[in-house]
Amino acid sequence: MRWFRWVHGVVVLGLAGALVGVVPDGVSAEAGRSRCRPTAFVANNGSGTVSTIDVKTGRKNPADIVVGPLAAGVAVAPDGKTAFVTTQGGTLSTIDVKTRTKDPADITVGADSAGVAVTPDGKTAFVANLASGTVSTVDVKTRTKRADIPVGPGPLLVAVTPDAKTAFVANNVSNTVSTIDVKTRTKHPTDIDVGPFPYGVAVTPDGKTAFVTKSNGTLSTFDVKTRRKNADDIAVGTNLGGVAVTPDGKTAFVTNIGGTVSTIDVKTRAKHPTDIPVGSAPQGLAITPDGKTAFVTNTISGTVSTIDVKTRRKHPTDISVGSLPIGVAITPCHR
């Protein structure tokens, strides 16, 4: 089953979520380096490829990188050297960022692998396996899978705290978020109940708050330290997709599958009254390391929209990528 079909809801599985690849907080924190030339990596579910876009010019490399059927999530290591791409066939591909070359040997993870995140120290990749109900941990240096950690049913997206101590996993079927101790690779015995069909998750750069998107159109927040959910969810839109927080920690960007992006003030938890129109069925979302631009994948349109973070204005011309783009991540530097 292709991820993009979830945009319209899958009654049999009770899923209405969408896979999102988000720039890890550890990567976003490296903003402001001189000589940086960030590259956006976009996983194209329909074509089984990865498109790369020069963030400064907005130009896509004419040659996409073939990774395999049903590419889904994407993350970049904090050193900017390697991109990790999941496929729904249960594998994790790795791409050399500088040469744009895929390693010929994929890493076997769990069934129907979805979201992927790399720890800020660059040592471990966490992969959510939707069908297996597990999270795989992969040693970045050796490219070997270490363990599969049982979580809740239907894990979609995973995010790691900036201090590299905790991974949060959105469980789409059980309406919960699991927490994993990164060092011991053990799950907390009690999951956090967040509400109907969670799938996007992001942590603020200060590591204090986690944001969780849900298909009922609301955004949940919980305290990272206490694991306590705020009793009041934030009304955003309909069938929410990805969520990403700007490097300065002030604004959360959220995709609405209906074709818009919402912004939320992190401090006040207030949604901006006006949403930003983008392409058809936006899902993936990532913020550039300098915090100036948001990249949004439009799954049905086969494009990527770019939004000026300060002005909240979308660039008039979207960037054509591969078929059914979903995950997106941005390198800290183009090396």
Phi, psi and omega in degrees: 000131180278145183300324187296337179294336179292342178303324182266359178091141176236101189297321184300318182268350183069028182250139174225018186272177178217142180287140181226135172254124186241145177296123180299150181300325180297330178283314182300331183291352183266027182295155168089004178288140176285158179066012178283139175226080186297151177235136175268130175254127184238123178273121182258107186294321184287323183261354180064036184228172172236126175265147175239139184232130173288116186298322183292316184264341184074016181264135177273139173297131184297338181254114176281159182261123180281126180242328181141169184300137172060054173298143188228282183264159179211141175214156180240137177297148183302333178279358176075011185266334186227136172253140179247131183230127177270152171233152182288358173279000178089030179232160176239119178264151175237140183234131173287117186298318184292315184267348184060034182252130178276137174295132183296338181258111176281160181259124179284127178242233179256179183286134177058056182294143189233258183287153178219142176217147179249137180296149182301336177277357175076012185269328189225138171256135177252129183237124177275127181250103188302307185285331182279339186067034183225168169237125177269142173250135184235130175287117185296318184292314184267349182059039178240143177283134181266312186200159169249126183253118177295133176234211177276170179294138174071045178293131184249303186234150180228142177225147181246138179293153182301334179275004176064019182266332188224140172248136177250137184234124178276117181261104189294328184275321184269359178060038183224170170238127176267149176242135183237132173284117186297319184292313184269347182057041177240144180271141174298137184297337182247121176279162180264120179282119183244339180120184191301122168051063175288146172211329176266139178215138178212151180243139179295152182302333178278357176074014185266329188228141174248140177249136181230122177272151181221157185286350178276006175089010180244160180242122177264150173229146173218155180285125184297319184290313184269345183064024180264129180277139173295132184295335182257111174284159181262120177288123185242296183197227179229135176051070184290150180245252185277161175218138177215146180250137180296151182303334178278357176075011185269330189226137172254132176256136183226133176270139173251123186303337180291350175121021180223168173237132177256154176235141182234134174286118185297318184291314185267347183062027181260135178274139175295136185295339183247123176276163183255115179292136176231221180268195183274127178058061177292139181227292184286152184208134177212148179251138179295153182303331179277358177075012185269332189225139173256134176255131184232127176274131177253101192298310183287325180287336185070035184223170171237127175264148175239138184236132173287117185298319183291313184269346183063029179254136177277141174297136185299336182248119176280162183258121178286132179235215179274189182281129176056062177292140180232285184282149176213138176215156184235135180288151175292331177206148171272108186259000000 
